[in-house]
């Protein structure tokens, strides 16, 4: 049985600037994932450094920071069963040229440098990234999705 988990998703500056916020959120909602938090932000240099800490010292690191801080980003916390793997599947490969047809990156991105969306690659990364962009009091997990109601109902039977 899959466990409920949280993940971090960010619609990057190119996705926001191209007006793709609604299209992208719709994909996650149609899958049945629960939106716990979202906010439009301008990523600070510190947030970018914290987010991309594992890439510091690599030749492409300055471009990552420059890009993520270049415009508004929609930061989100999403919850669901196997959500980290599920969201990664919906998002597609980092390089849009390798992304499966029908994924967000295959549909909306042409270059790896501007691949529209970020999705955490593990539960540990998700929790680390969530903490960079959200305080726990900004995350609303007190309401139930239809999926949660059905699962609870099924467990009572």
C-alpha positions in Angstrom: 0.0 0.0 0.0 1.3 3.4 -0.9 1.8 5.9 1.9 0.4 9.4 1.9 3.3 11.9 1.6 3.9 15.5 0.8 5.9 16.9 -2.1 7.2 20.3 -3.2 6.3 21.6 -6.7 7.4 24.9 -8.2 6.1 26.4 -11.4 9.3 28.1 -12.6 9.6 31.6 -14.0 9.1 30.5 -17.6 5.9 28.6 -16.7 4.5 31.6 -14.8 5.5 34.1 -17.5 3.9 31.9 -20.2 0.6 31.7 -18.4 0.7 28.0 -17.7 -0.1 28.0 -13.9 -3.7 26.9 -14.4 -2.9 24.2 -16.9 -0.2 22.7 -14.6 -2.2 22.8 -11.4 -5.1 21.2 -13.3 -3.0 18.1 -14.0 -2.3 17.6 -10.3 -5.9 18.2 -9.3 -7.2 15.8 -11.9 -4.9 13.1 -10.6 -6.6 13.6 -7.2 -3.7 15.2 -5.3 -4.5 17.5 -2.4 -3.2 21.1 -2.6 -2.0 22.0 0.9 -0.3 25.3 0.2 0.6 27.6 -2.7 2.0 31.1 -3.1 3.4 33.2 -5.9 6.9 34.3 -4.8 10.0 36.0 -5.9 12.7 33.4 -4.9 15.5 35.1 -2.9 19.2 34.4 -3.5 19.3 32.6 -0.1 16.3 30.4 -1.0 17.9 29.6 -4.3 21.2 28.7 -2.7 19.4 26.5 -0.1 17.3 24.8 -2.8 20.2 24.1 -5.1 22.8 23.4 -2.4 23.8 20.0 -3.8 24.8 21.7 -7.1 27.0 24.4 -5.6 30.4 24.3 -7.2 29.1 22.7 -10.4 29.5 24.7 -13.7 25.8 25.1 -14.2 25.0 26.3 -10.6 25.1 30.1 -11.4 22.6 29.6 -14.2 20.3 27.7 -11.9 20.3 30.5 -9.3 20.0 33.2 -12.0 17.0 31.5 -13.6 15.0 30.6 -10.5 15.4 34.2 -9.2 14.6 35.8 -12.6 10.9 36.0 -12.2 7.9 34.9 -10.1 7.6 31.2 -9.1 4.4 29.5 -7.9 5.5 27.3 -4.9 3.2 24.5 -3.9 2.9 21.8 -1.3 0.9 18.8 -2.5 -0.2 15.6 -0.7 -1.3 12.2 -1.9 -0.6 8.5 -2.0 2.9 8.0 -3.6 2.8 11.7 -4.5 6.5 12.1 -5.0 6.8 9.4 -7.6 3.4 10.3 -9.1 4.2 14.0 -9.5 7.6 13.1 -11.1 5.8 10.9 -13.6 3.3 13.7 -14.5 6.1 16.2 -14.8 8.4 14.1 -17.0 12.1 13.8 -17.5 14.3 16.8 -16.6 15.3 17.2 -20.2 12.0 17.8 -22.2 13.6 16.0 -25.2 13.5 12.8 -23.1 10.1 13.4 -21.5 7.3 11.0 -22.3 4.6 12.4 -24.5 1.8 13.8 -22.4 4.0 14.9 -19.5 4.1 18.5 -18.5 7.7 19.0 -19.7 7.0 17.2 -23.0 4.0 19.3 -23.6 5.3 22.7 -22.5 9.1 22.8 -22.5 11.7 22.7 -25.3 15.0 23.0 -23.4 16.3 21.6 -20.1 17.3 25.0 -18.9 13.7 26.2 -19.2 11.7 23.1 -18.2 8.7 24.9 -16.7 8.4 23.0 -13.4 10.3 21.6 -10.5 9.2 18.5 -8.5 11.0 17.0 -5.5 12.8 13.7 -6.3 12.3 12.1 -2.8 10.3 12.4 0.4 13.5 13.7 2.1 14.1 16.3 -0.6 10.4 17.3 -0.5 10.5 18.0 3.2 13.8 20.0 2.9 12.4 22.0 0.0 9.0 22.7 1.7 10.9 24.1 4.7 12.8 26.5 2.4 9.6 28.1 1.0 6.9 27.5 3.7 6.3 27.8 7.4 4.3 24.9 8.7 1.4 27.3 9.7 1.1 28.2 6.0 0.3 24.5 5.1 -3.4 23.6 5.4 -4.0 19.9 5.9 -7.3 20.1 7.8 -9.7 19.5 4.9 -10.5 16.2 3.1 -10.4 15.4 -0.6 -13.0 13.1 -2.1 -10.3 10.4 -2.2 -9.6 10.7 1.5 -13.3 10.5 2.3 -13.7 7.4 0.2 -10.7 5.7 1.8 -12.0 6.5 5.3 -15.5 5.2 4.3 -14.0 2.0 2.9 -11.9 1.5 6.1 -15.1 1.7 8.2 -16.8 -1.1 6.2 
